[in-house]
Amino acid sequence: MSTVDRLRAAGCVFAEDEAALLHEAATSPDHLEEMVTQRTRGLPLEHVVGWAEFCGQRITITKGVFVPRHRTELLVDLATELNPKTVVDMCCGSGAVGAVLQHRLPNAVVYAADVDPVAVACARKNLTNVYEGDLFDALPTHLRHTIDIVVANVPYVPTDDIQFMPTEARDYEARVALDGGTDGLEVMRRVAEQAATWLKPGGHLMSETSERQAPSALAAFTAAGLQAHLVTSEDTTAVVGRA
């Protein structure tokens, strides 16, 4: 059975494209067999080949780390338009957002932070200035009141909804990267509440959310003292707040 047939039989919708990527990544027939087996057993393609395409760049992805979604590219575009000098990629996962912003904004200083040590190790393969810790506690204190933009792709799936997520995410990505608490907005509220201490006057906080959660996300930003509004693009909703 060909690689394409094996992938198709395992339920891979884009079997032809995936087969091409696996063949490209394989260093030997045995390596190809190992990767195809991993993929047919459900391991995300990005974890198998070791990278994900995001905003036209290849981002290194290691096993167990959140795979960047294309919908998050909206946050990258919004941040790029503001041409910041100091950026923080909060809840950075692989560091995809920070890596692309560093590429697009070569004169900016980009920092990243995540509570998951596995994610931090992965992010350090994609950019420098990556810190481990709980939200802003991870950052150097000299950044207080100096940050132009915080891009916070926080976990926003309600705890009880994780069971309904695709197997690839539910079984192979860190729960801490998915679980947003009872209503999905617990981490976002904490980020919004702490942001004023770190943003410079006129600085921005932006975060991805769902269409259903958007009114509550907007309220959370407003309650934290930010001038907030929603931005939508195709299947993505973002809340943007200005200090």
C-alpha positions as CSV (number, residue, x, y, z in Angstrom):
1,M,0.0,0.0,0.0
2,S,1.4,3.4,-0.9
3,T,2.0,6.2,1.6
4,V,-1.0,8.1,0.2
5,D,-3.3,5.1,0.5
6,R,-2.1,4.4,4.1
7,L,-2.7,8.1,5.1
8,R,-6.1,8.1,3.4
9,A,-7.1,4.9,5.1
10,A,-6.2,6.5,8.4
11,G,-8.5,9.4,7.8
12,C,-6.1,12.1,6.6
13,V,-8.1,14.4,4.4
14,F,-5.1,15.9,2.6
15,A,-3.3,12.6,2.2
16,E,-1.5,13.6,-1.0
17,D,-0.1,16.7,0.5
18,E,0.9,15.0,3.7
19,A,2.6,12.2,1.8
20,A,4.7,14.7,-0.1
21,L,5.8,16.4,3.1
22,L,6.7,13.1,4.7
23,H,8.8,12.0,1.8
24,E,10.5,15.4,1.8
25,A,11.4,15.0,5.5
26,A,12.5,11.4,5.4
27,T,16.2,10.8,5.6
28,S,15.9,7.1,4.8
29,P,13.2,4.4,4.0
30,D,13.2,3.4,7.6
31,H,12.7,7.0,8.7
32,L,9.8,7.4,6.3
33,E,8.2,4.2,7.6
34,E,8.5,5.5,11.1
35,M,7.0,8.8,10.3
36,V,4.1,7.3,8.3
37,T,3.4,4.9,11.2
38,Q,3.3,7.8,13.6
39,R,1.0,9.8,11.4
40,T,-1.4,7.0,10.8
41,R,-1.6,6.4,14.6
42,G,-2.8,10.0,15.0
43,L,0.3,12.1,15.8
44,P,-0.1,15.6,14.3
45,L,1.7,16.0,11.0
46,E,3.7,19.0,12.4
47,H,4.9,16.8,15.3
48,V,6.0,14.1,12.9
49,V,8.0,16.3,10.5
50,G,9.1,18.7,13.2
51,W,7.8,22.0,11.8
52,A,4.7,24.0,11.0
53,E,4.1,26.5,8.3
54,F,2.9,29.8,9.8
55,C,2.8,33.2,8.0
56,G,4.9,31.7,5.3
57,Q,7.7,30.6,7.7
58,R,8.7,27.2,8.9
59,I,8.5,27.1,12.7
60,T,10.2,24.3,14.6
61,I,7.6,22.2,16.4
62,T,8.5,19.5,19.0
63,K,6.2,16.8,20.3
64,G,3.7,17.9,22.9
65,V,3.8,21.6,21.9
66,F,0.8,23.5,20.6
67,V,0.7,23.6,16.8
68,P,0.2,27.2,15.6
69,R,-3.1,27.7,13.8
70,H,-3.4,29.8,10.7
71,R,-6.3,31.8,12.3
72,T,-3.7,33.3,14.6
73,E,-2.1,35.0,11.7
74,L,-4.6,37.8,12.2
75,L,-2.8,38.7,15.5
76,V,0.5,38.8,13.7
77,D,-0.9,41.1,11.0
78,L,-2.5,43.4,13.6
79,A,0.7,43.7,15.5
80,T,2.8,44.3,12.4
81,E,0.6,47.2,11.4
82,L,1.4,49.0,14.6
83,N,5.2,48.8,14.0
84,P,6.1,48.3,17.6
85,K,9.6,48.5,19.1
86,T,9.1,46.2,22.0
87,V,6.9,43.1,21.7
88,V,5.9,40.2,24.0
89,D,4.6,36.9,22.7
90,M,2.7,35.8,25.7
91,C,1.6,32.1,26.1
92,C,4.0,31.6,23.2
93,G,3.9,27.9,22.7
94,S,6.4,27.3,19.9
95,G,7.2,31.0,19.7
96,A,5.6,31.1,16.2
97,V,4.1,34.6,16.7
98,G,7.2,36.0,18.1
99,A,9.4,34.5,15.4
100,V,7.3,35.9,12.6
101,L,7.2,39.3,14.2
102,Q,11.0,39.3,14.7
103,H,11.3,38.5,11.0
104,R,8.8,41.2,9.9
105,L,10.1,43.8,12.4
106,P,13.9,43.5,12.4
107,N,14.3,46.6,14.5
108,A,12.0,45.5,17.3
109,V,13.0,43.6,20.4
110,V,10.8,40.5,20.8
111,Y,10.3,38.6,24.1
112,A,8.3,35.4,24.6
113,A,7.0,33.6,27.7
114,D,5.2,30.4,28.5
115,V,4.5,28.4,31.7
116,D,5.2,25.1,30.0
117,P,8.9,24.1,30.0
118,V,8.5,21.9,27.0
119,A,7.0,24.8,25.0
120,V,9.8,27.1,26.2
121,A,12.5,24.7,25.0
122,C,10.8,24.5,21.6
123,A,10.4,28.3,21.4
124,R,14.1,28.8,22.0
125,K,14.7,26.9,18.8
126,N,12.8,29.6,17.0
127,L,13.8,32.9,18.7
128,T,15.8,34.3,21.5
129,N,14.6,36.1,24.7
130,V,12.2,33.3,25.8
131,Y,11.3,33.0,29.4
132,E,9.6,30.4,31.5
133,G,7.0,31.3,34.1
134,D,3.4,32.2,34.8
135,L,2.3,35.0,32.4
136,F,4.1,38.4,33.2
137,D,5.9,36.9,36.1
138,A,8.2,35.3,33.6
139,L,9.4,38.6,32.2
140,P,12.4,40.7,33.3
141,T,11.2,43.4,35.6
142,H,12.9,46.1,33.6
143,L,10.1,45.7,30.9
144,R,7.5,47.1,33.2
145,H,5.8,50.1,31.5
146,T,7.9,49.7,28.4
147,I,6.1,47.2,26.2
148,D,4.4,48.4,23.0
149,I,2.5,45.3,22.2
150,V,1.6,42.1,24.0
151,V,0.3,39.4,21.7
152,A,-1.4,36.9,24.0
153,N,-2.7,33.8,22.2
154,V,-4.0,32.4,25.5
155,P,-5.8,29.1,25.9
156,Y,-9.5,29.8,25.5
157,V,-11.3,26.4,25.3
158,P,-13.7,25.9,28.2
159,T,-12.6,23.0,30.3
160,D,-15.7,20.9,29.6
161,D,-15.3,21.4,25.8
162,I,-11.8,20.0,25.5
163,Q,-13.3,16.5,25.2
164,F,-14.9,17.6,21.9
165,M,-11.7,18.8,20.3
166,P,-10.1,16.9,17.5
167,T,-8.0,14.0,18.7
168,E,-4.8,15.5,17.4
169,A,-5.2,18.5,19.7
170,R,-6.8,16.7,22.7
171,D,-4.3,13.8,22.8
172,Y,-1.1,15.3,21.6
173,E,-1.0,19.0,22.6
174,A,-0.3,20.1,26.2
175,R,-3.6,20.7,28.1
176,V,-2.2,23.9,29.6
177,A,-2.1,25.3,26.0
178,L,-5.8,24.5,25.5
179,D,-7.7,24.8,28.8
180,G,-9.1,28.3,29.4
181,G,-11.0,27.4,32.6
182,T,-14.8,27.1,33.2
183,D,-15.8,29.7,30.5
184,G,-12.6,29.7,28.6
185,L,-11.6,33.2,29.6
186,E,-9.8,32.7,32.9
187,V,-6.3,33.1,31.5
188,M,-7.4,36.0,29.3
189,R,-8.8,37.9,32.3
190,R,-5.5,37.5,34.2
191,V,-3.5,38.8,31.2
192,A,-5.8,41.8,30.8
193,E,-5.7,42.6,34.5
194,Q,-1.9,42.5,34.6
195,A,-1.2,44.2,31.3
196,A,-1.5,47.8,32.6
197,T,1.6,47.2,34.7
198,W,3.7,46.2,31.7
199,L,2.4,48.2,28.7
200,K,3.7,51.7,28.1
201,P,1.0,54.4,27.8
202,G,-0.8,53.8,24.5
203,G,0.5,50.2,24.3
204,H,-1.7,47.4,23.0
205,L,-2.8,44.0,24.2
206,M,-4.4,41.7,21.7
207,S,-5.7,38.2,22.0
208,E,-7.6,35.7,19.9
209,T,-11.0,34.5,21.0
210,S,-14.1,32.8,19.7
211,E,-17.1,34.5,18.2
212,R,-19.2,33.2,21.0
213,Q,-16.8,34.4,23.7
214,A,-16.2,37.8,22.0
215,P,-18.6,39.9,24.1
216,S,-17.2,38.5,27.4
217,A,-13.6,38.9,26.2
218,L,-14.3,42.5,25.3
219,A,-15.9,43.1,28.7
220,A,-12.8,41.6,30.4
221,F,-10.5,44.0,28.5
222,T,-12.7,47.0,29.4
223,A,-12.9,45.9,33.1
224,A,-9.1,45.9,33.1
225,G,-9.1,49.6,32.1
226,L,-8.2,49.1,28.4
227,Q,-9.9,50.9,25.5
228,A,-11.0,47.7,23.7
229,H,-12.6,46.7,20.4
230,L,-13.1,43.6,18.3
231,V,-11.5,42.7,15.0
232,T,-12.8,39.9,12.8
233,S,-11.4,38.3,9.7
234,E,-12.9,35.2,8.1
235,D,-13.0,32.6,10.9
236,T,-10.9,34.6,13.5
237,T,-12.0,37.0,16.2
238,A,-9.5,39.1,18.1
239,V,-9.9,41.5,21.0
240,V,-7.6,44.5,21.0
241,G,-7.1,46.8,23.9
242,R,-5.2,50.1,24.3
243,A,-3.7,51.2,27.6
